[in-house]
Amino acid sequence: YTDFSDPRRYNITFDENGLPVAIKSNFYYIEDGRARITRSAFPILKYKPVYRFYEFLLTRSHLFTFINNAAKNIFLIPKRDRFFDNVYSEEMENYWSFQKKSMLAINELAKKNKAKFIIVVLPDRRQIIDELWSQYAEILDDVQLNRTKPSDLVSDFGAGNSIQVINLYSIFYERNKNSTIYLKYDGHLIPEGHGIVAEEIYRNFNKK
């Protein structure tokens, strides 16, 4: 959801129709096959020992994870990134309009190349893990939140534009109950999570 939302994080080049043709991260770079955080994002994390200690705390300390998430929600999530608000601000509505415009352009490009555009919705881990959702809602002090809104918006968009959407919210929520399918220190999937995605894509292809 955040690829085009924050100009502080990304340097984006647009074409004459207002669609992105190139995007470069201002916060991350690749070194030795791994994504590294730039000094402009969090200067102290530039140093490998500090970054390793940061990863260690994220995986071992519930208190540190809570504080880390709280800081991100308070300081790093601007108003326009409130994807779970029940009623979007004007800025969020404009952002969602841009996303729809981009997806329609991708769909047209696929058709021109005799391909089919299929959207797979991977839920944010705050949607799936009850503890993280409770922390998020409490930190924002806002009861006007809709846990499934981003996934529902994309599903409704697909239905209204004859674009197939594979919404993984329900299956992720069920499969995450017994053991987490996300990494402990960020929102990426563990191998089991990727397996679920592959299974669901394959199952939906077989249905069609």
C-alpha positions, 0 to 999 in steps of 0.5 A: 500500500505504501509504494507511492504514498510517501515522497520522503521514502521514494523518488518517483518519476511520472509520465505525462499521464501521471503514472509512475515509470520509475521508483527509487527508495530513499531509505534502503539500498542493496549491499551484499545481497541484503537490503540496508537502511540508509543513514537518512532513514535511521542514522544509527542503524547504518552500523552493522553491530547496531543493526544486528542488536536491533534485529535481536531485540525485535525477535526477543523482546515483546516490550521493545517490539511494542515500543518500536511499533508505537514509535513507527505508528506515531512518528512515521505514519502520516495522515495520508497512510491511514489505510484502516480508517473507516472514513478516508480523508480527502488525501487518502481518497486521492491516494486510493484514486491514484492506486485505481488509476495505476491498476487500470493502466496495468490491466490495459497493458496486460491486455495489449500483451495478451496476458491476464492481470490478477491481483493478489492481496497480501494482508498487512500483519496488523490485520492478521495478528490480534495483538498487533491490531490491538496495539495499533488501535490503542496507539492511534486512540481511534475506534473508527478503524476498519480492519479489513478495509484495504483488502475489501477496497481492492476486492470491490475494485476488481469486481467492478472492473472485471479483474480477478482478485485473490484476497488472502485475508480470511485464509491468512487469519485462519492459518495464523491462529496456531503459529505465525506466518510472518517474520517476528521483526517485520511484515514479511512472510516466513516460508510457510506463509509463502506456501499458503500464497502459492497454494491459494494462487494455484487453487484459484487458477484451477477453479478458472 
